[in-house]
Amino acid sequence: MNRRVHGQEVPESQVDRWVDEAEAGYDVAALRNRLGRPARGARPSQVVPVRLTVDELAAVMARANREHLNRSEAIRRALADWSHAA
C-alpha cells in the first residue's frame, strides 16, 4: 500500500515510528498549546469583521508595506494609536 503525505510517499519505517509514538501516548496539554495561532493575550481574541473601501484598504496596505507589517498588524497598530490618543 502506498502512503502519501503532501504528495510525498511515506516509507513503511516512518509509519512504524508514528505508530510507536502514538502507542506510547501523547501529552495532550502540549498538543493543545502547539495547535492554532499563537495567543495574543491571556484570553482568546475576537475576530471583528470590518468593511473597507478599495481605497481605504489600499492605504492600509501601502502603510503596512512601508512599515514591514502584515495587514492585521497594521490595523491593530492603527487601532492602538487611535485608542490611546484620546
Disulfide bonds with the S-S distance in Angstrom:
none
